[in-house]
Amino acid sequence: MEQILKSEIHKALLARDEISKNILRLVLGEIQLKESSTKLSTAEHQAIIRKIIKSNQETIARLLESNRPDDVLILLKEIDILKAILPKDWDSNKIHQFIKDKNIDVISPKNEGQAIGAVMKALKVEPDAVIDPAIVKVVVIELRN
């Protein structure tokens, strides 16, 4: 993740894109600060990025109340930049295909909660699985009907 961030910072510098440069440096600094005490996994790097996205989203709400649209636009651009370096969320088709490929039994469990749990457990060990549990629930319900 650090190499990706450094590469993106370099691109932002060449493009003279101050917003990208600043937000990417912030993320890199957060990661390096946390890694000064312990080695972080890719998932932990992604969690740092998601935390910054969430913080920006919360700040946007306050800026809208304060009538500061220019600052809102900057934060929206930062969110787009950060989302672009995160893995993409799995959609229902990809989750459905995963269930099929891994032969996960969603029919036999007594209730849909157990079926959803079986799928979530299998997804947990997938390194690139970025999923929304609500989508998993919809897929499992469809498969059980």
C-alpha positions in Angstrom: 0.0 0.0 0.0 2.8 2.4 0.8 4.3 1.9 -2.7 0.9 2.7 -4.2 0.6 5.8 -2.1 4.1 7.0 -3.0 3.5 6.4 -6.7 0.2 8.3 -6.5 1.9 11.2 -4.6 4.6 11.3 -7.3 1.8 11.5 -10.0 0.1 14.3 -8.1 3.3 16.2 -7.8 3.9 16.0 -11.5 0.4 17.0 -12.2 0.6 19.9 -9.7 -2.5 18.5 -8.0 -2.4 19.9 -4.5 -5.5 18.2 -3.3 -4.4 14.7 -4.3 -0.9 15.4 -3.0 -2.1 16.6 0.4 -4.6 13.8 1.1 -2.3 11.1 -0.1 0.5 12.4 2.1 -1.9 12.5 5.0 -2.7 8.8 4.5 0.9 7.9 4.0 1.8 9.7 7.2 -0.9 8.0 9.2 0.3 4.6 7.9 3.9 5.3 8.7 3.1 6.6 12.1 1.2 3.4 13.0 3.8 1.3 11.5 6.5 2.9 13.6 5.3 0.6 16.4 4.0 -2.4 14.6 3.8 -3.8 11.0 0.3 -3.3 9.6 -1.5 -5.6 7.2 -3.1 -4.5 4.0 -6.5 -4.7 5.7 -5.2 -2.3 8.4 -3.9 0.1 5.7 -7.3 0.0 4.1 -9.0 0.6 7.5 -6.9 3.8 7.9 -8.1 5.0 4.5 -11.7 4.2 5.3 -11.4 6.1 8.6 -10.2 9.2 6.8 -13.1 8.8 4.3 -15.6 8.6 7.1 -14.1 11.6 8.8 -14.3 13.6 5.6 -18.0 12.5 5.2 -18.8 13.7 8.7 -17.0 17.0 8.1 -19.0 17.5 4.9 -22.2 17.5 6.9 -20.9 20.2 9.2 -19.6 22.3 6.3 -22.9 22.1 4.6 -24.6 23.5 7.7 -22.0 26.3 7.7 -22.6 27.1 4.1 -19.0 26.4 2.9 -19.5 24.7 -0.5 -15.9 25.2 -1.7 -14.6 23.2 1.3 -17.2 20.5 0.6 -16.0 20.2 -3.0 -12.4 19.7 -1.8 -13.5 17.0 0.7 -15.6 15.2 -2.0 -12.5 15.2 -4.3 -10.4 13.7 -1.4 -13.0 11.0 -0.9 -12.9 10.1 -4.6 -9.1 10.0 -4.6 -9.1 7.7 -1.5 -11.8 5.4 -2.8 -9.9 5.0 -6.1 -7.0 3.3 -4.2 -9.2 1.0 -2.2 -10.3 -2.4 -3.6 -13.8 -2.2 -5.1 -16.7 -3.6 -3.2 -18.0 -6.9 -4.4 -21.4 -6.7 -6.1 -24.2 -9.3 -5.8 -23.1 -11.1 -9.0 -19.5 -11.6 -7.7 -20.8 -12.8 -4.3 -23.2 -15.2 -6.0 -20.3 -16.5 -8.1 -18.1 -16.9 -5.0 -20.8 -18.9 -3.3 -21.1 -21.2 -6.3 -17.3 -21.5 -6.9 -16.7 -22.4 -3.2 -19.7 -24.7 -3.0 -21.0 -23.0 0.1 -24.2 -24.6 1.2 -26.8 -21.9 1.9 -29.9 -24.2 1.6 -29.3 -26.7 4.4 -28.8 -24.3 7.4 -31.9 -24.0 9.5 -32.2 -20.3 9.0 -30.9 -17.5 6.8 -28.7 -16.1 9.6 -26.7 -19.4 9.7 -26.5 -19.4 5.9 -25.3 -15.7 5.9 -22.8 -16.6 8.6 -21.3 -19.4 6.5 -20.8 -17.1 3.5 -19.4 -14.3 5.7 -16.9 -16.8 7.2 -15.8 -17.9 3.8 -15.5 -14.3 2.6 -13.4 -13.3 5.6 -10.4 -15.3 4.4 -10.5 -13.8 0.9 -7.8 -11.1 0.6 -9.6 -8.9 -1.9 -13.1 -9.4 -0.6 -14.6 -6.0 0.2 -18.2 -6.8 0.9 -21.4 -5.2 2.2 -23.1 -7.6 4.5 -26.5 -6.3 3.3 -25.6 -7.5 -0.2 -24.6 -10.9 1.1 -28.0 -11.2 2.9 -29.9 -10.4 -0.3 -27.9 -13.0 -2.3 -28.4 -15.7 0.4 -32.1 -15.0 0.5 -32.4 -15.2 -3.3 -30.5 -18.5 -3.3 -32.6 -20.0 -0.5 -35.9 -19.1 -2.3 
